[in-house]
Amino acid sequence: MVKKRKVPERKCVVTNESKPKKHLIRIVRNKDGEVFVDPTGKKNGRGAYLSRDLDVIQKAEKSNVLNRTLNTEVDTAIFEELKQLIDGKQNEK
């Protein structure tokens, strides 16, 4: 009998839905206060997860939820990067 491994789940900070980690995008603030997108999900720092959905990214940008979650000012460039990441993913399908 093969033991099924538990899939790590994380919660999207916008929708509050728990999803498998692979279905979310991680945004990280490191101890120097730099904020960046972490496609690997392995970088050190405080992380926040967002669903891979353009609407969710736009809501996050409007509501400043990442600023609160990461306790810092999140640059608009981060949201642009997230949108590009999602556009690229949707075009592949």
NORLINKA-V589142 format. One record per pair of residues at least 4 apart in sequence whose ideal C-beta (glycine too) atoms are under 7 Angstrom apart, sorted by the first residue. I is the first residue (numbers start at 1). J is the second residue. D is the distance in whole Angstrom. If there is no record, write none. Layout:
BEGIN
I/J/D
I/J/D
END
This chain:
BEGIN
7/20/5
8/21/5
9/18/5
9/19/6
9/20/6
9/21/7
10/18/7
10/19/7
10/21/5
10/24/5
10/49/4
11/16/6
11/17/7
11/18/5
11/49/7
12/16/7
12/17/5
12/19/7
12/24/6
12/49/6
12/50/6
12/51/4
12/56/7
13/48/5
13/49/6
13/50/6
13/65/5
13/66/7
13/69/5
14/50/6
14/51/7
14/56/5
14/59/5
14/60/5
14/65/6
15/51/6
15/56/6
17/51/7
19/23/4
19/24/6
19/51/7
21/41/6
23/52/6
24/49/4
24/50/6
24/51/6
24/52/7
25/37/7
25/49/7
25/50/5
25/52/6
25/82/6
25/85/7
26/38/4
26/41/5
26/47/5
26/49/6
27/35/7
27/37/6
27/38/7
27/47/7
27/48/5
27/50/7
27/66/6
27/78/7
28/36/6
28/38/5
28/43/5
28/45/4
28/46/7
28/47/5
29/33/7
29/34/7
29/35/5
29/45/5
29/46/5
29/70/4
29/72/5
30/34/5
30/44/6
30/45/4
31/45/7
33/72/6
35/70/6
35/72/6
35/74/5
35/75/7
35/78/6
37/78/6
37/81/5
37/82/6
37/85/7
38/43/5
38/47/7
46/70/6
48/66/6
48/69/4
48/70/6
50/56/6
50/57/6
50/60/6
50/82/7
51/56/4
52/86/6
52/89/6
53/57/7
54/58/6
54/83/7
54/86/5
55/59/6
56/60/6
57/61/6
57/79/6
57/82/5
57/83/6
57/86/6
58/62/6
59/63/6
60/65/5
60/66/6
61/79/5
64/68/6
65/69/6
66/70/6
66/74/4
67/72/7
67/73/6
67/74/5
70/74/7
74/78/5
76/80/6
77/81/6
78/82/6
79/83/6
80/84/6
81/85/6
82/86/6
83/87/6
84/88/6
85/89/7
86/90/6
87/91/6
88/92/7
END
